[in-house]
């Protein structure tokens, strides 16, 4: 009875986000009750939430050994493997669970999520539908299903699901947010009044209020009511800023360490690689046109658009970085050895994707940090750098609501300026070191002279001309998971150029700081 009370208390701590305390409390109990698999499982969940994935795997395996019939433990272990990009291990576990219990909703949902990550959209949709047969009222699953349709460009299907969700629960904020991303409010403002009324609720959490106000601001921006849109954008950013704490010190420390190393080596000393496949890394500030570039390239018959992959960052951090500092000796040892583990591991991850193309694009935002590593370890790589008017880029970051913690700098105008400066210093350094290895594409030139610019890009990538690149918006080959999902499915448009002028009254003091960048 005493154990049950303690476990109940620990579960409350887990639910409230006190993960470090959960670890301490469960480890104390495990000294006495080391044969209780569910305690190991709880400890594993806390480590998982703390991003201590290796530790979580250790505890989940302990839980499974003690209680092999508990499918929940196995499901949690599979999720940890997903975090580590060990997709084959995760998939095998889900298959095992569903073989024993084909109606296990958590396994169906998480397997659907894995299939989504692996860009196997058909299977993802099928698995979500199977899960919904057993838990029809779980609105979060409906949102996930609609999001797959949305990212595939099937906006009508997505919109219908979101509307059905709001019929069940008109106050379900995630559905309102999703509708706002694919709705042009200058043509249809059906849910705008609902969002405004919902935003008046004093019981909303800061995150919920911020989400709503980003969406309302977007609606008024569509309607060209810039006086109201800036009001909501400023408020949304203010609320979100109170919830995040972006630290430039760690990135600055890493940058100095990387710069110090690459200044002293011959970067043209390529590491041999056995793989003949080509990767096109697309880099650029967020909202600078990288998604458009990937959509254009992936429309090519030889190219597969993989989206924002986190593979390269995880590999480099695993082998070459500790405490935000470069392990230079490790790089030197790797360069002198005969192994090609960096290259092999990256392409090993790619094999898990639903992709048999010879050329793949990777547009992870953080890849600009690793350009020197790409030059060293990926002989067949190409790097395209998307550049856009900094004022428009600033505005687009300020107006958008991002999921990734990597984007926590976007909620404070002064931090956006700081990040832009940091980014420009980094890219200037790589251009000096790598030269023509990096191909610059001006967003404005791409929009105004599309065919000419696309021909030049394909020439740089050593790809033949393909008319499909001019009709990129019709291509369904690439799944777009970024905030650009709606825009990138449209033909190239020019209305975003110089859009900053509509906000110069409120943001002009920040725009002025960008003139010399």
Secondary structure, 3 states (H helix, E strand, C coil): CHHHHHHHHHHHHHHCCCHHHHHHHHHHHHHHCCCCHHHHHHHHHHHHHCCCHHHHHHHHHHHHHHCCCCHHHHHHHHHHHHHCCCHHHHHHHHHHHHHHCCCCHHHHHHHHHHHHHCCCHHHHHHHHHHHHHHCCCCHHHHHHHHHHHHHCCCHHHHHHHHHHHHHHCCCCHHHHHHHHHHCCCCCCCCCHHHHHHHHCCCCCCHHHHHHHHHHHHHHHHHCCCHHHHHHHHHHHHHHHHCCCCCCHHHHHHHHHHHHHHHCCCCCCCCCCCCCCCEEEEEEECCCCCHHHHHHHHHCCCCEEECCCCCHHHHHHHHHHEECCEECHHHHHHHHHCCCCHHHHHHHHHHCCCCCCCCEEEECCHHHHHHHHHHHHHCCCCEEEEEECCHHHHHHHHHHCCCCCHHHHHHHCHHHHHHHHHHHHHHHHHHHHHHHHHEEEEEHHHHHHCHHHHHHHHHHHCCCCCCHHHHHHHHCCCCCCCCCCCCHHHCCCCCCCCCHHHHHHHHHHHHHHHCCCC
